[in-house]
Amino acid sequence: MKLYLIRHGESTGNLAGRIQGTDDYPLSELGKQQAEYVADYFSDIHLDFIYSSDLTRASDTAKAIARKKNQTVNEWDKVREVHLGPLQGLTRAEITMKFPETVENSILTSGVEGTESVDELTARCQYIVEQLQLAHRNHDVAIISHGGFISIFLMYLIAGDQWHTLHRPFQIGNTSVSFIEWPKKQDKPLIHFVNQVSHLDPIVDKKKNHGLL
């Protein structure tokens, strides 16, 4: 199985500096452009199935890819962003002020009451791997998800149930692509690359030409 993990394009929540979690925000204008560029990236890459978080910023990014490939999007709530309860909708500065325990711990695994627990996240990752292995062992699959959850899922693939005890080093940019492969007759995955964003070079070049970078 070949698995492509894709983060959604920039959302209005990203643009406003808000921690989104499972709150639903649409793509910004830049996010819509990014979605088209990542769709172009996949125009020559074979995909058997496209899955997406059911949150708008992810599903609209997935739809851009699906249109390019004349395929359909299967929404899957299991690949939603981490639920962050009372932290959602706040800026990082507001979170630090209201929840000082997040200074020493990642907001994704802070343990603040009302947020998704490490055990719940572990169970979610385990379920996704099991379902992919059952249904798609011989397929090429894309999952459009979210930065926080993708970084956790990658750690789970590396360290299993102990993922949360290790430093999580991954930066996952908007519409970045990470590529994982399970070779035939092997249960352990290979991670080919993480956070590939070369398809966004035209946007970066355009900003440079306009003196915005």
N, C-alpha and C positions, 0 to 999 in steps of 0.2 A: 504494500500500500504506500502510495505517495500522498502526503498530507501537507497542504498549504494553509498556514494560519495568517489571516489578513486582518489588520486593525481597520476599523472604520475611518472615513475621512473626518476632517476637522468638523466638530459640531458647534452649535451656538453656545453650548455649555463650555467647551474648550476655549472658545473665543472670549468668553466672559470670565474665565479663570475659576469656574465653579467645579467642585468635585461632584461628579454626576452619579456614580454608582448605577443603580437601576432606574433612576429618574430618566424620563424620555425626552431627549432633545433632538431636533432635526439637524441636518447638515447645514453648515454655513455655506456661503457662496464659494469660498475657497475649498471647503470640503467636497462640494459637488464637482469642482474641477479635479480635485485629487482622485475622486471616485472614477472619473472618466479616464484619467491617466493610468490608474491601476487596472482598469478594464482593458485598456490598450495593451498593457504588459501581458495580460493573460490571453490575448487574442490568438497567439500561436502555441499556447500551452494546453495540452490535453487535460480535460476535466470530465469525469464521469458524473459527479454529483457536486452541488453547491449547497452548503448549509449556512445558516445565518442566525445570529441572535435575533430575537423578536423585537428588539428596541430599534426605533426608527433610524438612528444614525448608522447602525450596522446593516439593517435590511435594505436601506436605500443604496448603500455602497454595494451590497451584494447584487441588487437588481441591475446596477450599471454593468457589472461583470456578466451577469446572466444575459442581458440584452446583447452584449457583444458576441456571446457564444450561442445565442439562440437556445438557451436552456432555462430551466425554472429554478427558483429558490425554495429550499425547504427550511422553514423557520424552526428553530430548536431552542427552547428556553434554557436548556442546560448549558449553553455557551454564552449566556448573558454575562454582563459585568458583575463583579462582586457587589453584593448588597451591603451598603454602608449606612443604612438606617439614619440616625440623627446627624451624620456627617454630610449627607447628601444636600446639595444646593449651597453649601458654604464654600468660601474661599479657604485656601490653606492657612492663611493668617487667622481667619475666624476659627478654624478648627483648632489651631494651636492654642488660642486664647480660651476656648470653651472646654477643650479636652486635652489638657497638658500631657496626659499619658501617651499621646500620639507623637510627642517629641522624640521619645526613645524607641518607639515601635512604629513600623509602617502602618499607615492608615488601613491597609488591606488586611492586616492581621493584628490590629490593636487590641481586640477583645472588648472594645466599647460595647456596652449593652445595646442590643438592637441591630448590631452588625452581623454579617455572616461569619460563622465560626470556622476555625481551622478544620475541625472535623467535618463540617458540612462541605467545605471546599474540597477536601480530600476525597470525600465520597462522590462529589460531582466529577472530579477528574477521573477517578477510577471507573465510573459509569461510562463516561465518554469513550475512554480507551476500550473498554469491553464491547461497547456497541459498535465502534468502528471496526474492531477486529472481527466481530461476528458478521457484520453486513458488508464490509468493504475491504476485505483482506487483499483482493486483487484489483482494486479500483484506485483512481486518482481523485482525491477529494479536496475541496476548498472549504474552509470554515471562516466566515467573517465574524469577528468577535471584538473584543475590547482590550485595551492595553494592560490593565491590571490582571484580567483573567488569563490572557495569553502568557504573561510573564510567570504566573503561578503554574499554568499547565506545563510550560517548558520545564520548570523546576520539578514538577511531579514526574515527568518523563525521565529526568536525570536521577532523582533521589527517592522516588516512591513516597511512601507515607511520611518520610522524614524531611520532605521538601521545606517545611516551615522552619526547620532548625538551622538552615544554611542561609548565607547571604544570597539575596536574589539580585543578580547583577544586570539583568536585561533591561535595556531601554527599548520601548516599543512605540515607534512613531506612527503618526496618522498614515494610513494605507500602506504601512510597511508589510513586507512579506517575509515569513519564516517558513523554511522548507524542511520537513521531516520525512524519513522513509523507513518503512519496515521491510527489509529484504525478505524475499520468499523463504519460508520455512524458518524464519527467525522471529522471536518474540521481542527482542530488544531493538529500539529504534536508533537510527542514525540521524543526527541533526546536521544538515548540510550548510545551512546559513540562517541567521536571525536578523530581523530588522533591515531588510534590503529595501532601499528607497530610491534607487537610481532612476526609476520611472518618473520621479518628481523633478528631475533635473531641469526640464523646460520651465517649470514654475520658478525655480530658484534663479535660473538665467534671466527670466523676465523681470524678476525683482531687482536683480543686479543692474540690468539695463535701465531701469527706472530709478536707480539710486536708492532703493529701499533696503538694500543690504550693504 
